[in-house]
Amino acid sequence: MAPLQSAANRKIHLGGTARSPDDVISLQKLGLEFAEITIANPADFHLVLDNFRTLLRAGDFFYLCHGPREGDPNNTDTLETIYFPKLLQILSIMPELEMRLLTVHLWMDPRYLPEETITYKIGFLKRLTKEARVSGITVCLENMSENAFQLAPAFSAVPDLNFTLDLGHAELLSSENTSYSFLENCPERIKHIHLHDNHGGTSPKDDLHLPLGEGRVDFERIFQKLHAVRYKGTMTLELKPDQIESCLGYVRQLIDMI
């Protein structure tokens, strides 16, 4: 079931985003190995939980989890009273679907957030990873606009914190894709990767989630770097099923480079 194997036995596991049980069926038909389920509203997720459970195929398909958006990234009150309780609910749901990896959005770019907010968020991550450890769940922080140096304080302060490297986000708000800084400075933290393309840019509307090859992200160069650091783990195509189908052959060629 699970992708979190010993380093000697790991390989690349390819999956896709699923927002519904129908998406899971589509991913399975495409021959993917897992679905990364987005749980935007954990209070209502019980309505579809059994549907997701029945689609698990013992031994050859598994689930990962993507948490909800954080809301206002500067509002520590709502982060504490709304976002943190949502993530605790998700941690309680995940074992029911044998999920062992949770990706969270928590923007920590010091160019846009004050130091006191970032300090709060580091404490937030300490508490979250402590709760996750009880259930054997790996928590991965996803890059939004940060580079490796800007996230280094969080990794230093939270030993259990791991990383979801989003190759599309890494193309935004930077003159060079920031994936290289993460691969050079903290490859051991990278436990999961998100795949999608865009044309660069400086705002949320530029996060287009295009099929690979339709934007400007230099995937060949990035995958060469992944090969250099011997990355073995999970990769999610953060696309709709029809978009995944359109670029799946190209993605498999990229994976063959690793």
C-alpha positions in Angstrom: 0.0 0.0 0.0 2.3 2.7 1.2 5.1 4.5 -0.7 7.2 5.3 2.3 9.7 2.5 1.9 13.4 2.1 2.9 15.7 4.1 0.6 17.2 0.9 -0.9 13.8 -0.3 -2.1 12.1 2.9 -3.2 11.2 3.9 -6.7 9.1 6.6 -8.3 5.4 6.3 -7.7 3.2 8.4 -10.0 -0.3 9.6 -9.1 -2.8 12.3 -9.7 -5.0 14.8 -7.9 -8.5 13.5 -6.9 -11.3 15.7 -5.7 -13.9 13.1 -6.0 -14.3 9.3 -6.2 -14.9 9.6 -9.9 -11.4 11.2 -10.2 -10.0 8.2 -8.5 -11.6 5.9 -11.0 -10.2 8.0 -13.9 -6.7 7.8 -12.3 -6.9 4.1 -11.9 -7.9 3.7 -15.6 -4.9 5.7 -16.6 -2.7 3.2 -14.7 -1.5 5.5 -12.0 -0.5 4.2 -8.6 -2.2 6.5 -6.2 -4.5 9.5 -5.7 -3.7 12.6 -3.7 -7.1 13.4 -2.2 -7.8 17.1 -1.5 -9.8 17.4 1.7 -11.0 21.0 1.6 -13.7 20.6 4.3 -13.0 17.7 6.7 -16.3 18.2 8.5 -18.2 17.0 5.4 -15.7 14.5 4.2 -17.4 11.6 6.0 -20.1 11.9 3.3 -17.7 10.5 0.7 -15.2 8.6 2.8 -16.8 5.2 2.2 -16.8 5.8 -1.5 -13.1 6.5 -1.5 -12.5 3.5 0.7 -14.3 1.1 -1.7 -12.0 2.2 -4.5 -8.8 1.1 -2.7 -7.3 -1.9 -4.4 -5.2 -3.9 -1.9 -1.5 -3.8 -2.7 -1.5 -1.7 -5.9 -3.3 1.6 -5.2 -3.0 4.0 -2.3 -3.9 7.5 -1.2 -2.0 10.6 -0.1 -3.7 13.7 1.4 -3.6 17.4 0.5 -4.9 19.7 3.1 -7.1 22.8 2.6 -5.9 26.3 1.9 -4.8 28.3 4.9 -7.0 31.3 4.3 -5.6 34.7 5.1 -1.8 33.9 5.5 -1.3 36.9 7.9 -4.3 36.2 10.2 -2.9 34.1 13.1 -6.2 34.1 14.8 -8.0 32.3 12.0 -4.9 30.1 11.5 -5.2 29.0 15.1 -9.0 28.7 15.5 -10.0 27.5 12.0 -7.0 26.1 10.0 -5.2 24.2 12.8 -8.4 22.4 14.0 -9.2 21.5 10.3 -5.8 19.9 10.0 -6.3 18.0 13.3 -9.6 16.7 11.8 -7.8 15.6 8.7 -5.1 13.7 10.8 -7.9 11.8 12.4 -9.5 10.9 9.0 -6.3 9.8 7.2 -5.8 6.4 9.0 -9.3 5.4 7.8 -7.9 5.5 4.2 -4.4 4.3 5.1 -3.0 7.7 4.2 0.6 8.3 5.5 1.6 11.7 3.9 -0.1 15.1 4.3 0.8 18.1 2.3 0.0 21.5 3.8 -0.1 25.1 2.5 1.4 27.5 5.0 2.9 30.5 3.2 6.2 31.6 4.8 7.8 34.0 2.4 9.7 36.7 4.4 9.3 39.1 1.5 5.5 39.3 2.1 5.0 38.1 5.7 6.2 39.8 8.9 8.7 38.0 11.1 6.2 37.4 13.9 3.8 35.6 11.6 6.6 33.3 10.4 7.6 32.6 13.9 4.0 31.7 14.8 3.8 29.4 11.8 7.0 27.6 12.8 5.4 26.9 16.1 2.2 25.8 14.3 4.3 23.3 12.3 6.0 22.0 15.5 2.6 21.2 17.0 1.2 19.7 13.8 4.1 17.3 13.2 3.9 16.3 16.9 0.2 15.3 16.4 1.0 13.6 13.1 3.8 11.5 14.6 1.3 9.7 16.8 -0.4 8.2 13.7 2.8 7.7 11.8 1.9 10.4 9.3 4.5 12.4 7.4 3.8 16.2 7.2 5.2 18.0 4.2 5.2 21.7 3.8 4.6 22.8 0.2 6.6 25.7 -1.3 4.5 28.6 -2.5 6.9 31.4 -3.5 9.8 30.6 -1.1 13.3 29.3 -1.9 15.3 26.9 0.2 17.0 29.6 2.2 13.7 31.2 3.1 12.3 27.9 4.4 15.6 26.9 6.1 14.5 28.3 9.6 11.4 26.1 9.6 13.3 23.0 8.6 15.9 23.8 11.3 13.4 24.3 14.0 11.1 21.4 13.1 13.2 18.2 12.6 10.1 16.1 11.7 9.0 18.5 9.0 9.4 17.3 5.4 8.8 18.9 2.1 6.5 18.7 -1.0 8.4 20.3 -3.9 5.9 21.9 -6.2 7.7 22.4 -9.6 5.0 24.8 -10.9 5.0 27.1 -7.9 8.8 27.2 -8.1 8.6 28.9 -11.5 6.6 31.9 -10.0 8.0 35.1 -8.4 11.5 34.1 -9.2 14.0 34.7 -12.0 15.0 31.0 -11.8 12.9 28.1 -10.9 13.5 27.6 -7.1 13.5 23.8 -7.4 17.2 24.0 -7.9 17.8 25.7 -4.5 15.8 23.0 -2.7 17.5 20.1 -4.6 20.9 21.6 -3.8 20.3 22.5 -0.2 17.8 20.2 1.3 17.2 17.2 -0.9 16.8 14.9 2.1 13.6 16.8 3.1 11.9 16.2 -0.2 9.4 13.4 0.3 6.8 14.3 -2.4 6.7 16.3 -5.7 3.9 18.1 -7.4 4.0 18.3 -11.2 2.3 21.0 -13.4 3.4 23.7 -15.8 3.0 27.5 -16.3 4.5 30.5 -18.0 6.0 32.1 -14.9 4.5 35.2 -13.4 4.1 37.2 -10.2 0.5 36.6 -9.0 -1.8 33.7 -8.1 -3.5 33.9 -11.4 -0.3 32.8 -13.1 -0.4 29.5 -11.3 -2.1 27.9 -14.3 -1.6 24.2 -13.6 -1.0 23.4 -17.3 -0.1 19.9 -18.6 3.7 19.4 -18.6 5.2 20.8 -21.8 2.6 23.5 -22.3 4.5 26.1 -20.2 8.1 27.2 -19.7 9.2 25.0 -16.7 12.4 23.2 -17.8 11.3 19.7 -16.6 14.2 18.0 -18.4 16.8 20.0 -16.4 14.9 19.5 -13.1 14.6 15.8 -13.6 18.3 15.6 -14.3 18.8 17.2 -10.9 16.4 14.7 -9.4 18.5 12.0 -10.9 21.6 13.6 -9.4 20.2 13.5 -5.8 18.7 10.0 -6.4 15.2 11.1 -5.6 12.9 8.1 -5.1 9.4 8.7 -3.9 5.9 10.0 -4.9 4.9 12.5 -7.6 1.5 13.9 -8.1 0.3 15.3 -11.4 -1.8 18.2 -10.1 -4.0 18.3 -13.2 -7.5 17.1 -14.2 -7.6 13.5 -15.5 -8.0 14.6 -19.1 -4.9 16.8 -18.8 -3.0 14.0 -17.2 -3.8 11.8 -20.1 -2.5 14.4 -22.6 1.0 14.5 -21.1 1.3 11.1 -19.4 3.7 9.7 -22.0 6.0 12.7 -21.6 5.9 12.4 -17.9 6.9 8.7 -18.0 9.8 9.7 -20.3 10.9 12.2 -17.6 10.7 9.6 -14.9 12.9 7.2 -16.9 15.6 9.8 -16.6 15.8 9.2 -12.8 
